[in-house]
Amino acid sequence: MRERGSVSIEVAVLAPAFIGLMVLAGVAGRTAVAAEAVESAAHDAARAASIARDARTGRAAATDAARRQLDWSGLNCAAPPALAFRGSVDGTATTFAKAYASAPGVPATVTVTVTCTVSFGDLRAPGLPGVPGSKTVSANFTSPLDSYRSRR
């Protein structure tokens, strides 16, 4: 009968470890979901930009497509997502605008990078050190411009 109370001690020792494991699973899961959402947003943004006829319209279309995709996926970035634009002409890196200014028949691409900071503030458990407050997730996607389409 000397083992009385041993279950209480085991629960007291194992409960923090179990809670920590659950928080870690939440952080890992949210990071994976965020990475997938940002990847999809970058894909949609690059595709929307690539079908535009000029850089200004391409930026607007890409920004709108990325925001719609992130809203649809339910990802709440800590701040508005950041988009970066770049291009290439005939395999040489250049600016986004110069990709649209390339001559017809010359291969050109546009690349959109989407960056979002995902907050883990609601997953924090008191007394659990090392749980990050947020994580920055970034993805980029490149889409070709139609080589024989008129551009402005």
PyMOL commands that set and color helices and strands:
alter all, ss='L'
color gray80, all
select helices_A, chain A and resi 6-50+55-73+96-100+121-123
alter helices_A, ss='H'
color red, helices_A
select strands_A, chain A and resi 82-89+92-94+108-119+134-145
alter strands_A, ss='S'
color yellow, strands_A
deselect
rebuild
show_as cartoon
